[in-house]
């Protein structure tokens, strides 16, 4: 699922579930949100937007609104307000939620780079420093791989 977004001063683009998942995972907390929770939240948010660029705040339940505020704090969503005058002269305010596409793509790319760096790490990167200074005595067989401590 993806939604097309056109923001003022930018070219239309698409926010995919994967991009939004990575952005959420990279923005909520630095210890990292589990992938499955971030994906569920991304689907939940995209279901509200459908193919629209913005949604009206009135469609949200309080729990959903709390999640939207959390995403606003992390820079993924933003709000907009429109005021109109009713026939009887009263002012009426309409609140909208919109994606901040640039921030989503920035966070998604940062998360993608983290994931690639983790994939590229080798066994040597996970070894503790003492491994390089500990060796058997000359003439003794080298220690097996099972004896080598790994850094966690």
The 8 nearest C-alpha neighbors of each residue, nearest first, counted from 0:
[[1, 16, 15, 2, 45, 42, 14, 17],
 [2, 0, 15, 14, 16, 13, 3, 45],
 [1, 3, 50, 14, 13, 4, 15, 49],
 [4, 2, 13, 12, 14, 50, 1, 11],
 [3, 5, 52, 12, 11, 13, 2, 6],
 [6, 4, 11, 10, 12, 9, 7, 52],
 [5, 7, 9, 8, 4, 11, 10, 100],
 [6, 8, 9, 5, 10, 11, 4, 99],
 [7, 9, 6, 10, 5, 11, 101, 100],
 [10, 8, 6, 7, 11, 5, 12, 101],
 [9, 11, 5, 12, 8, 6, 7, 4],
 [12, 10, 5, 4, 9, 3, 6, 13],
 [13, 11, 4, 3, 10, 5, 14, 100],
 [12, 14, 3, 2, 4, 15, 1, 11],
 [13, 15, 2, 1, 18, 3, 19, 12],
 [16, 14, 1, 18, 17, 13, 0, 19],
 [15, 17, 19, 18, 20, 0, 41, 1],
 [16, 18, 20, 15, 19, 21, 38, 41],
 [19, 17, 15, 21, 107, 20, 16, 22],
 [18, 20, 22, 16, 21, 17, 41, 23],
 [21, 19, 38, 17, 37, 23, 41, 18],
 [20, 22, 107, 24, 18, 19, 23, 110],
 [23, 21, 107, 106, 19, 25, 103, 20],
 [24, 22, 26, 20, 25, 21, 27, 37],
 [23, 25, 21, 32, 22, 37, 26, 31],
 [26, 24, 22, 23, 110, 21, 106, 27],
 [25, 27, 23, 24, 28, 73, 22, 106],
 [28, 26, 23, 24, 25, 73, 32, 29],
 [29, 27, 30, 31, 26, 32, 25, 24],
 [28, 30, 31, 27, 25, 26, 32, 24],
 [31, 29, 28, 32, 27, 25, 24, 33],
 [32, 30, 29, 28, 24, 33, 25, 27],
 [31, 33, 24, 34, 37, 28, 27, 36],
 [34, 32, 36, 35, 37, 31, 24, 38],
 [33, 35, 37, 36, 38, 32, 24, 20],
 [34, 36, 38, 37, 33, 39, 32, 40],
 [37, 35, 39, 38, 33, 34, 40, 32],
 [36, 38, 40, 34, 20, 39, 35, 24],
 [39, 37, 20, 41, 35, 40, 36, 34],
 [40, 38, 36, 42, 41, 37, 43, 35],
 [39, 41, 43, 37, 38, 42, 44, 36],
 [40, 42, 38, 44, 20, 43, 39, 19],
 [43, 41, 45, 39, 40, 44, 46, 38],
 [42, 44, 40, 46, 41, 45, 39, 47],
 [45, 43, 41, 46, 47, 42, 40, 48],
 [44, 46, 42, 48, 47, 43, 49, 41],
 [47, 45, 43, 49, 44, 48, 42, 41],
 [48, 46, 45, 44, 49, 43, 54, 58],
 [49, 47, 45, 51, 46, 50, 54, 53],
 [48, 50, 46, 51, 47, 45, 2, 1],
 [49, 51, 2, 48, 3, 52, 1, 4],
 [52, 50, 48, 53, 49, 54, 2, 3],
 [51, 53, 4, 97, 50, 5, 48, 3],
 [52, 54, 97, 51, 96, 95, 48, 55],
 [55, 53, 96, 95, 48, 56, 97, 51],
 [54, 56, 95, 57, 94, 58, 96, 53],
 [55, 57, 95, 94, 58, 59, 54, 96],
 [58, 56, 59, 55, 94, 60, 93, 95],
 [59, 57, 56, 55, 60, 54, 47, 64],
 [60, 58, 57, 63, 64, 56, 61, 62],
 [59, 61, 63, 62, 64, 58, 57, 65],
 [60, 62, 64, 63, 65, 59, 66, 67],
 [63, 61, 65, 64, 60, 66, 59, 67],
 [64, 62, 66, 60, 65, 61, 59, 67],
 [63, 65, 67, 61, 66, 62, 59, 60],
 [66, 64, 68, 62, 63, 67, 61, 69],
 [65, 67, 69, 63, 64, 68, 70, 62],
 [68, 66, 64, 70, 69, 65, 71, 63],
 [69, 67, 71, 65, 70, 66, 64, 72],
 [68, 70, 66, 72, 67, 71, 65, 73],
 [71, 69, 67, 73, 75, 68, 72, 76],
 [70, 72, 76, 68, 74, 69, 73, 77],
 [73, 71, 69, 70, 74, 68, 75, 76],
 [72, 74, 70, 71, 75, 26, 69, 27],
 [75, 73, 71, 72, 76, 70, 102, 99],
 [74, 76, 70, 99, 71, 103, 73, 102],
 [77, 75, 71, 98, 99, 97, 70, 74],
 [76, 78, 97, 71, 96, 98, 99, 79],
 [79, 77, 96, 95, 97, 80, 94, 76],
 [78, 80, 95, 94, 96, 81, 77, 97],
 [79, 81, 94, 93, 95, 92, 82, 78],
 [80, 82, 93, 92, 94, 83, 79, 95],
 [83, 81, 92, 91, 93, 90, 80, 84],
 [82, 84, 91, 90, 85, 92, 81, 93],
 [85, 83, 90, 89, 88, 91, 86, 82],
 [84, 86, 88, 89, 87, 90, 83, 91],
 [87, 85, 88, 84, 89, 90, 83, 91],
 [86, 88, 85, 89, 84, 90, 91, 83],
 [89, 87, 85, 86, 84, 90, 91, 83],
 [90, 88, 85, 84, 87, 91, 86, 83],
 [91, 89, 84, 83, 85, 88, 82, 92],
 [90, 92, 83, 82, 84, 89, 85, 93],
 [93, 91, 82, 81, 94, 83, 80, 90],
 [92, 94, 81, 80, 82, 95, 91, 55],
 [93, 95, 80, 56, 79, 55, 81, 92],
 [94, 96, 55, 79, 56, 54, 78, 80],
 [95, 97, 78, 54, 53, 77, 55, 56],
 [98, 96, 53, 77, 76, 78, 52, 99],
 [99, 97, 76, 100, 75, 77, 96, 53],
 [100, 98, 75, 76, 102, 101, 103, 77],
 [99, 101, 103, 102, 98, 104, 14, 4],
 [100, 102, 104, 103, 99, 105, 106, 75],
 [101, 103, 105, 100, 104, 99, 75, 106],
 [104, 102, 100, 106, 22, 105, 101, 75],
 [103, 105, 107, 101, 102, 106, 108, 100],
 [104, 106, 102, 108, 103, 107, 101, 109],
 [107, 105, 22, 109, 103, 108, 104, 102],
 [108, 106, 22, 21, 104, 110, 18, 109],
 [107, 109, 111, 105, 110, 106, 104, 112],
 [110, 108, 106, 112, 111, 107, 105, 113],
 [109, 111, 113, 107, 112, 108, 25, 21],
 [112, 110, 108, 114, 113, 109, 107, 115],
 [111, 113, 115, 109, 110, 114, 116, 108],
 [114, 112, 110, 116, 111, 115, 117, 109],
 [113, 115, 111, 117, 112, 116, 110, 118],
 [116, 114, 118, 112, 117, 113, 119, 111],
 [115, 117, 119, 113, 118, 114, 112, 120],
 [116, 118, 114, 120, 115, 119, 113, 112],
 [119, 117, 115, 116, 120, 114, 121, 113],
 [118, 120, 116, 117, 115, 121, 114, 124],
 [121, 119, 117, 118, 124, 116, 122, 125],
 [122, 120, 123, 124, 119, 125, 118, 117],
 [121, 123, 125, 124, 126, 120, 149, 150],
 [124, 122, 121, 126, 125, 120, 127, 149],
 [125, 123, 121, 122, 126, 120, 127, 150],
 [124, 126, 150, 122, 123, 149, 127, 121],
 [127, 125, 149, 150, 123, 124, 128, 122],
 [126, 128, 150, 129, 130, 149, 125, 148],
 [127, 129, 130, 131, 126, 132, 150, 125],
 [130, 128, 132, 131, 127, 133, 126, 148],
 [131, 129, 133, 128, 132, 127, 126, 147],
 [130, 132, 129, 133, 128, 134, 127, 126],
 [133, 131, 129, 130, 134, 128, 135, 127],
 [134, 132, 130, 131, 129, 135, 128, 136],
 [135, 133, 132, 136, 141, 131, 130, 142],
 [134, 136, 141, 139, 137, 133, 142, 140],
 [135, 137, 139, 138, 134, 140, 141, 133],
 [138, 136, 139, 135, 140, 134, 141, 142],
 [137, 139, 136, 140, 135, 141, 134, 142],
 [140, 138, 137, 136, 135, 141, 142, 134],
 [139, 141, 142, 138, 135, 137, 136, 143],
 [140, 142, 135, 139, 143, 134, 136, 138],
 [143, 141, 146, 140, 144, 135, 147, 134],
 [142, 144, 145, 146, 141, 147, 140, 148],
 [145, 143, 147, 146, 142, 148, 141, 149],
 [144, 146, 143, 147, 148, 142, 149, 141],
 [145, 147, 144, 143, 142, 148, 149, 141],
 [148, 146, 144, 145, 149, 143, 130, 142],
 [149, 147, 146, 126, 150, 127, 130, 145],
 [148, 150, 126, 125, 127, 151, 147, 122],
 [151, 149, 127, 125, 126, 148, 124, 128],
 [150, 149, 125, 126, 127, 148, 124, 122]]
